[in-house]
């Protein structure tokens, strides 16, 4: 019986389903261990930064406090991250929001059966350490693991929140730049002719405008904000990608499958979205990590020059400026520089692995 089964398998072999091009690219990307583990590490860091309030905050996550009055068990629990409670609730003298770093409040929350669960780092992005034992900027200590800046803010909290601001800003700037770059490049490459020439002349004129001077002028006229900065940088960030998309569309529109679709009467919109665009996305996907790196560097540079985020917003560029002004406070420059180097290295390794995975010359390797 077993022999007949083997003969049947030889006569009627089971067809093997080859993986799709996207799956093959993902498999090649996973084989690049440096790029794959960089992607995993970067996603973990971004996910942790999204929960920065849970990791680093001057408010406890949960407080269990009994004031001696008869009350239910559930009414003894408080959640300072969700709601502000007055100081009088915990035995204080004022109706102001509770300062949980106050030694008096901490003593109240640690005796008579009371307790509180604090975040890993007991400082928020705007928390000033009024109870520091050394002048600011203070060196790393048990209370402030990475030290404090010149304003008395915890440096570890500044790095966590500043990393989140930089990554989210870079992601938003990348998405807007990709959308504008793909649209303009597709129009130029698919239609060509006078449309292409008109767009090329417009890009030459628009690209010749002094971007830094415009940022200086607008920062002097309008109050600084992340939204304004995002709009200004988005006006110029699409041109580099537009050239690559244009070149891909110019090449792919001459392919036989596009000519066949035109001969069948398929509309230009369907040809672009179903045939040409999916086959022109290789440079778009490949340059995504590098565009994010450029966006992070752009925001850091503008913050370093004082043209970036509003004052009080956690910023890696502001920390670098503080490190330049306070040479003796080596921990400010060293920790900020370390965060930037690690972030940019992870994005670079991801970009290199993605480029190799989408390279058709390495498709069979």
N, C-alpha and C positions, 0 to 999 in steps of 0.2 A: 504493500500500500504506500509506503514511504517513497519507493522508487517512482510510482506513478505520479505522486505529487511533485517530485522533482522534475519529471518530464513535462508535466503541465505548466510548471513555472517557467521552464525554458521556452516552451512554445508560446505561452501567453504571459510575458513578463509584466509585472506591476509597473505602470507608468510613474516615473518620478517627477514630482512637481518642483520645478526650479523656483527658488525664492525670487521675489520681486526686486527690482533695482534698489528700491529704498531699503529693503531688508538686507540686501547684500552690502549696501553702504554702511548700515548700522553694525553689521557683523565685522566689517573691516575697522570701523571706529572702535568697537569693543576690543579688538585684538591689539590696538594701540593702548597699552596699559597706562602710559603716562597721561595721555589725553582723557581716557575714560575715568581714571581716578581723580583727575583734576576736575572733571565735570561733577563727579560725586561730591568732592570736597567743596566746590563752589556752591552747589545746591544746598549743602548742609549749612554753610555759612550764611547764605541768603535766608534760608528758613529760620535759622536762629535769630537773625537780625529782625525778622518780621515780628518776633515775639520778644523784642528788646525790653518792653515794659515788664515782662515776667522775669527776665534775667537780670536787669539792672534798673532799680527803682528805689526811691527813698521812702516808699510806702510798703508796709507788709502785705503779703498776699492774703493772709487770713489772720484775724485777731480774735482770740477768745478772752473776753473780759467780763468779770462779775463785779458789780459795784456794791454788793452786799444786800441789795433789795431782792425781794422775791420775784423771780422771773422764770420763764420757761427756758429749757435747755437751748432751743434754737435761737432765742433772742439774745443769747450771750455771744453770738458769732457776728463779726463785722468784716466787711470786705473793702478796705480802703482804696484798692485799685478801681473799684466801680463807683464809689461814693465818698465824698469828703465828710469827715466827722469833726465836730468841734472839740476843742481841747478839754472842755468841761466834762465831756462824756467819759474821759479816762482819768479824771481827778485833777485836771488843770484848773486854771483860774480865769481863762479868757475864752470867748466864743469864736476865736479865730480858728482856721483849719489847723489840725494837729501837726506838729513837727515831730515826726517819729524818730528823728536823730537826737532829740533832746534827751539828755541823761535822765531827767526826772520822769519823762514819759516812758523811757525804756525800763526804768525801775518799776513803774506801775504795772507794766505789761509782763513782768518777769517774776512776780511774787503773788502770794495768796491764791495760787491755782490758776493764775492768768498766764497766757502764753501767746506768742505771735510767730508766724512763719514768714521769714524775710526772703527776698530774692537772693541770688548768689552774690550780687554786688549791691550794696545798700545805698547807692547813689543814682539819681536820675541825670538826664542830660543837662538840666538847668539847676541842679542842686549845688548850693555853696556849702562847703564844710566849715561852718562857723566854729566848730569845736576842734579844729586842727591844732596839733601841738607844736607846729613849726610854721614859719611864714611862707606865703605863697610866692612862687611855685615850690611846693614841697616835694622831696624825693619819695620814691616808692617806700611804702611802709605797710604795716599790718592792716591799718584802716583803709588806706588807698594803695591798692596793689601796684598800680602803674604811676602813682604820684598824682599831683594836681597841677593844673595850669596856672597862669598868672592871675586868674580871677578866683581861684579857689575851687574850681569845678573838678570833679573826679575825672582823671584822664581815661580810665577804662570805659566809663560811661560815654565819654565823648567819642571814643573810637567806635564803640558799638553803634551808637546812634548816627555818627558821621558816616560809617560804612553803609548803613541802611539808606541814608539820604543819597549818597553817591551812586549806589547800585540802582535804586529806583529811578533816579534822575537819568542815569545812563540808559536804562531799559526803555524809558519813555522816549528819550531822544533818538534811540536806535529805531524804535518802532515807527515814529513819525518820519525819520529819514528814509527808512526802507519803503514805506508807502509812497512818499513823494518821488523817491528815486525810481521805483519800479514803474509808476504811472508815466512819468516824463520820459524815461528811457524806452518804454514800450511804444509810446506814441511816435517818438523819433525813429526808432528802428523798424517799426512795422509799416508806417506810411512812407517814410523817406522823402526824397524830393525836396520841395519847397518847405514842407513842414519840418523836415530835419534841419535844413539850413537856417530857418527862422529860429528854431530852438537853440541851435549851436551859437548863433550870434547873441541871443539873449543870455545864454550861460556864460559866454565870454565877458559880456558887460557886467552881469551880476557877480561873477567871480572876481572881477577886478575891484569891487567895492571894498574899502578897508573895514573888515569886520570888527577889529579891536577898537577902532575909533568910534564906530557906531555903538558898541557896547558902552564905551565911556560916555558918549553923549546921552544915550537913553538912561543910563544909571544916574546921570545928573538931573535929568528931567523928571523921571518917574521914581517912585520909591522902589527899592530893590525887592524882588520876589522871585521865587522859583518859577512861577508861571511866566513872568516876563523873560527870564533867562532862557527858559525852554523855547519860547516863541522865537527869540532872536537867534539862538543857535540852530533851530530847525530851519530857518530861512536859508542857511548856507550849508547845512549838513547833508543835503540830498544829492549834491552835484557829482561827487566822486562815484557814488554807486550808479547814478544815472548813465554814466559813460559805459560801464560794464554791461548793464542791461541793454543799452542801445546796441552794443556790438553783438550780443547774443541774438537779439531780435533780427538784426541785419543778416546774420548767418542763417538762422533757422527759417526765416520767411522764404528762402530759396529752396527749401527741402521739398522732396517729392510729395510727402504727405500733406504739406500745406497747399501745394498746387492742386493736388487731387481734391482737397476740401473746397477750394475755390471753384474748381470745375463742377463740383456737385451743387454749387449754389449756397454753400454754408456762409452765414454772415460773418463779417469781420470780427464782431464781438465774440462769437463762438470759436472762431479760429484762434483768437488771442488767448482766451481763457482756457480752452480745452487742449490746444495743440502747441502753441508757441510758448506760452508762459511757463507751463510745467517743465519744458525742456530748456528754459533759460534761467532757472532759479539756482543753478550751481554757484555762480559768483555771489549771489545774494546770501545764501546759507553759509558759504565759506567765510565771508567777511563779517558775519554777525559778531563773533567774539572780539575781533579787532576793532570794530566800530564801537563796541561797548568800552573797550580799553581807551580808545580816543575820547569818548564822552566823559569817562571818569577823569582822565588827565585834564580835559578842558575845564571841567567844573573845579577841580583842585587848583589849577593855575589861576582861574578867575578869582577864586576865594583867596588865594595867596596875595593877589594884587588888590583885594578889597572891592572887587567888582561883581562878586557872586551872590551868595545867599544873604538874606537879611541878617542883621546883627542878632546874636542869640541862638541862631540855628546851628546845630552841631555840624562841623565842617572840618574835613581833613586839611584843606588848604589853610584855614585859619590857624590850625595847630602847627602847621609848618612855618607860618609867619611868626607865631609865638616862639617857636624854637630858634628861628633866626634872630629874633630880638633878645632872646635869653639864652645865650650860648652856654652859660653854666648849667642850665636845666637840660642836661643831655637826654633825659628820659622822654621829653616831649618830642624832640626830633627823631630819636631812635625808634620809639614805638610807632609813631605815625608813618615813618619811612618803611618800617617793617610791614605794616598793614597794606600800604600801597604796593610794595614789591610783591607780596604774596598774592594779592588780588590780580595784579597785572600778569604775573607768571602763570597763574591758573588759567586766565583767559587766553594767554598766548599758547599754552600747551593744548588747550581745547581747540583753538583755531588751527594749529598745525595738524592735529589729528583729524579734524573735520576736512581740511584741505586734502589730506592724503586719502581719506575715505571716499571723497567725491571725485578724485582724479581718475579719469577713464584709463590712463596708462597703467594704473595699478589695480585695475578691476579684477584681474586674474591672479593676483598675488595673495 
